[in-house]
């Protein structure tokens, strides 16, 4: 463990914390403690990976996948106060769909040092996009309450009333990946490429893997955004009042 690097780099956190306190943004405490939490989690992760990278039976990935999915669902629920199991289904479903594809196309193997990081990457990106999409469609429903009610008043089903708002929410959730696709390799050198270059890989080998990961992100973001907004529709149909559901 390179503690000198950790300690030195933590100074990059102190600047926005001090500036936030001076500007009275109210987020400096959360930023500071979350940075400490991230450090603790990553150090813990290093110890766990030392053990997990010795796994020889791929069946042992199943409980790891389930634990990570359930925890991601909990984080999504805590942020959104939206139905816990619907979040688990979306996030876990994206992982269950894309992981076999990545292995089948031989982009990754079942070796733990390849499979587990990609598993975490898929579930993490899925969680982020899922929460963005659900939060956005919830906001769209609140703002467009009259539009939704007018659709329902003329006999349109809730699904049809929410479709325009669902499209807007999906578009909004895909903005980050669209921005990345436009700037990658021109403004920014992404993480996989940087890591492989630092490890001594050739630029073309690093870029090949990076492209596979980026294209995987596109699928993750779309499936998670669509799944999140679809679950919102289903929850609305269950509760009956499209502007008063979503929480709980």
C-alpha positions as CSV (number, residue, x, y, z in Angstrom):
1,X,0.0,0.0,0.0
2,X,1.5,3.3,-1.1
3,X,0.4,5.4,1.9
4,X,2.4,8.4,0.8
5,X,0.3,8.6,-2.4
6,X,-2.9,8.2,-0.5
7,X,-2.0,10.9,2.0
8,X,-0.7,13.3,-0.6
9,X,-3.7,12.9,-2.9
10,X,-6.2,13.5,0.0
11,X,-5.0,17.1,-0.2
12,X,-7.0,17.3,-3.4
13,X,-10.2,16.7,-1.3
14,X,-9.3,19.3,1.4
15,X,-9.3,22.1,-1.1
16,X,-13.0,21.8,-2.1
17,X,-13.9,21.0,1.5
18,X,-12.3,24.2,2.8
19,X,-13.6,26.2,-0.1
20,X,-17.1,24.8,0.5
21,X,-17.0,25.7,4.1
22,X,-15.9,29.2,3.2
23,X,-18.7,29.6,0.7
24,X,-21.2,28.0,3.1
25,X,-22.3,25.4,0.5
26,X,-23.4,23.0,3.2
27,X,-21.9,20.0,1.4
28,X,-18.4,20.1,2.8
29,X,-19.0,17.8,5.7
30,X,-20.7,15.2,3.4
31,X,-17.8,15.5,0.9
32,X,-15.2,15.1,3.6
33,X,-16.7,12.1,5.3
34,X,-17.7,10.4,2.0
35,X,-14.0,10.8,1.0
36,X,-12.9,9.1,4.2
37,X,-15.6,6.4,3.6
38,X,-14.3,5.9,0.0
39,X,-10.8,5.4,1.3
40,X,-11.9,2.8,3.9
41,X,-14.0,1.0,1.3
42,X,-11.2,0.8,-1.2
43,X,-8.7,-0.4,1.3
44,X,-11.2,-3.0,2.4
45,X,-11.7,-3.9,-1.2
46,X,-8.0,-4.5,-1.7
47,X,-8.0,-7.0,1.2
48,X,-11.1,-8.7,-0.2
49,X,-9.7,-8.9,-3.8
50,X,-6.5,-10.5,-2.5
51,X,-8.8,-13.4,-1.5
52,X,-11.3,-13.3,-4.3
53,X,-8.7,-13.4,-7.0
54,X,-7.8,-16.8,-5.8
55,X,-11.2,-18.2,-6.7
56,X,-11.1,-21.2,-9.1
57,X,-14.7,-22.2,-9.2
58,X,-16.9,-19.7,-11.3
59,X,-20.0,-20.9,-9.4
60,X,-18.7,-18.9,-6.4
61,X,-19.4,-15.7,-8.4
62,X,-23.1,-16.2,-7.9
63,X,-23.3,-15.3,-4.2
64,X,-20.9,-12.3,-4.9
65,X,-23.2,-11.2,-7.7
66,X,-26.3,-11.5,-5.5
67,X,-24.7,-9.6,-2.7
68,X,-23.5,-6.8,-4.9
69,X,-26.9,-6.6,-6.6
70,X,-28.8,-6.5,-3.3
71,X,-26.5,-3.8,-2.0
72,X,-26.8,-1.7,-5.2
73,X,-30.6,-2.0,-4.8
74,X,-30.3,-0.7,-1.3
75,X,-28.3,2.3,-2.3
76,X,-30.8,3.0,-5.1
77,X,-33.7,2.7,-2.6
78,X,-32.0,5.0,-0.1
79,X,-31.5,7.7,-2.7
80,X,-34.9,7.4,-4.3
81,X,-37.2,6.0,-1.7
82,X,-38.6,4.0,-4.6
83,X,-39.6,0.3,-4.5
84,X,-36.5,-1.7,-3.5
85,X,-37.1,-4.9,-5.4
86,X,-37.9,-3.1,-8.7
87,X,-34.4,-1.5,-8.4
88,X,-32.9,-4.9,-7.7
89,X,-34.6,-6.4,-10.8
90,X,-33.3,-3.7,-13.1
91,X,-29.8,-3.5,-11.8
92,X,-29.4,-7.3,-11.4
93,X,-31.1,-7.9,-14.8
94,X,-28.6,-5.7,-16.6
95,X,-25.7,-7.6,-15.0
96,X,-27.3,-11.0,-15.8
97,X,-27.8,-9.9,-19.4
98,X,-24.5,-8.3,-20.2
99,X,-22.0,-10.5,-18.3
100,X,-22.7,-13.6,-20.4
101,X,-22.4,-11.5,-23.6
102,X,-19.0,-10.1,-22.5
103,X,-17.8,-13.7,-21.7
104,X,-19.4,-15.2,-24.8
105,X,-17.7,-12.6,-27.1
106,X,-14.4,-13.4,-25.3
107,X,-14.0,-9.7,-24.2
108,X,-13.4,-11.1,-20.7
109,X,-12.8,-14.5,-19.3
110,X,-14.1,-16.2,-16.2
111,X,-10.8,-15.5,-14.4
112,X,-11.6,-13.5,-11.3
113,X,-9.2,-10.7,-12.1
114,X,-11.2,-10.0,-15.2
115,X,-14.7,-11.1,-14.3
116,X,-15.1,-9.4,-10.9
117,X,-14.0,-5.9,-11.9
118,X,-16.3,-6.0,-14.9
119,X,-19.1,-7.2,-12.7
120,X,-18.6,-4.3,-10.4
121,X,-18.4,-1.9,-13.3
122,X,-21.7,-3.1,-14.8
123,X,-23.6,-3.0,-11.5
124,X,-22.1,0.4,-10.6
125,X,-23.0,2.1,-13.9
126,X,-26.4,0.5,-13.9
127,X,-27.1,1.8,-10.4
128,X,-26.1,5.4,-11.4
129,X,-28.2,5.4,-14.6
130,X,-31.2,3.7,-12.9
131,X,-31.3,6.4,-10.1
132,X,-30.9,9.2,-12.7
133,X,-33.7,7.9,-14.8
134,X,-36.2,7.3,-12.0
135,X,-35.4,10.7,-10.5
136,X,-35.9,12.4,-13.8
137,X,-39.2,10.7,-14.7
138,X,-40.5,11.5,-11.2
139,X,-39.6,15.1,-11.8
140,X,-41.2,15.0,-15.3
141,X,-44.4,13.7,-13.8
142,X,-44.5,16.4,-11.2
143,X,-43.9,19.1,-13.7
144,X,-46.2,17.6,-16.3
145,X,-49.0,16.7,-14.0
146,X,-51.7,18.5,-16.1
147,X,-50.5,16.7,-19.2
148,X,-50.7,13.3,-17.6
149,X,-54.1,14.0,-16.1
150,X,-55.4,15.3,-19.4
151,X,-54.4,12.0,-21.1
152,X,-56.1,10.0,-18.4
153,X,-59.2,12.2,-18.5
154,X,-59.8,11.3,-22.2
155,X,-59.5,7.6,-21.4
156,X,-55.8,7.0,-22.2
157,X,-54.1,4.3,-20.2
158,X,-51.4,5.4,-17.7
159,X,-48.7,3.7,-19.9
160,X,-49.6,5.9,-22.8
161,X,-49.8,9.0,-20.6
162,X,-46.3,8.5,-19.3
163,X,-44.6,7.5,-22.6
164,X,-43.6,11.1,-23.6
165,X,-42.2,11.6,-20.1
166,X,-40.4,8.3,-20.2
167,X,-38.7,9.3,-23.4
168,X,-37.5,12.5,-21.9
169,X,-36.2,10.8,-18.8
170,X,-34.3,8.2,-20.9
171,X,-32.7,11.0,-23.0
172,X,-31.6,12.9,-19.9
173,X,-30.1,9.7,-18.3
174,X,-28.1,9.1,-21.5
175,X,-26.6,12.6,-21.6
176,X,-23.4,11.5,-19.7
177,X,-22.6,8.6,-21.9
178,X,-23.3,10.7,-25.0
179,X,-20.9,13.3,-23.7
180,X,-18.3,10.6,-23.1
181,X,-18.6,9.2,-26.6
182,X,-18.1,12.7,-28.0
183,X,-15.0,13.6,-25.9
184,X,-13.3,10.2,-25.3
185,X,-9.8,10.1,-26.8
186,X,-9.9,13.8,-27.7
187,X,-10.4,15.6,-24.4
188,X,-10.0,12.7,-22.0
189,X,-8.0,9.5,-21.8
190,X,-10.3,7.0,-20.1
191,X,-9.5,4.9,-17.1
192,X,-9.0,1.5,-18.7
193,X,-6.7,3.0,-21.3
194,X,-4.7,4.9,-18.7
195,X,-4.4,1.8,-16.5
196,X,-3.2,-0.4,-19.3
197,X,-0.7,2.1,-20.6
198,X,0.7,2.5,-17.1
199,X,1.0,-1.3,-16.9
200,X,3.0,-1.3,-20.2
201,X,0.4,-2.4,-22.7
202,X,0.6,-1.1,-26.3
203,X,-1.7,1.9,-27.1
204,X,-3.7,-0.2,-29.7
205,X,-4.2,-3.0,-27.2
206,X,-5.3,-0.5,-24.5
207,X,-7.7,1.2,-26.9
208,X,-9.2,-2.1,-28.0
209,X,-10.2,-3.0,-24.5
210,X,-11.4,0.5,-23.8
211,X,-13.7,0.5,-26.8
212,X,-15.3,-2.8,-25.6
213,X,-15.9,-1.2,-22.2
214,X,-17.3,2.0,-23.6
215,X,-19.7,0.1,-25.9
216,X,-20.7,-2.0,-22.9
217,X,-21.5,1.3,-21.0
218,X,-23.8,2.3,-23.8
219,X,-25.9,-0.8,-23.3
220,X,-25.7,-0.5,-19.5
221,X,-27.0,3.1,-19.6
222,X,-29.8,2.4,-22.1
223,X,-31.1,-0.8,-20.4
224,X,-30.9,0.8,-16.9
225,X,-32.7,4.0,-18.0
226,X,-35.4,2.0,-19.8
227,X,-35.8,-0.4,-17.0
228,X,-36.0,2.3,-14.3
229,X,-38.6,4.3,-16.2
230,X,-40.6,1.1,-17.0
231,X,-40.6,0.2,-13.3
232,X,-41.8,3.7,-12.5
233,X,-44.7,3.1,-14.9
234,X,-45.5,-0.2,-13.4
235,X,-45.5,1.2,-9.9
236,X,-47.7,4.0,-11.0
237,X,-50.2,1.6,-12.6
238,X,-50.2,-0.3,-9.3
239,X,-50.9,2.7,-7.1
240,X,-53.2,4.5,-9.6
241,X,-52.1,8.1,-9.0
242,X,-49.2,9.0,-11.3
243,X,-48.1,12.1,-9.4
244,X,-48.3,10.7,-5.9
245,X,-46.4,7.5,-6.2
246,X,-42.8,6.5,-6.5
247,X,-41.8,6.8,-2.8
248,X,-42.1,3.9,-0.4
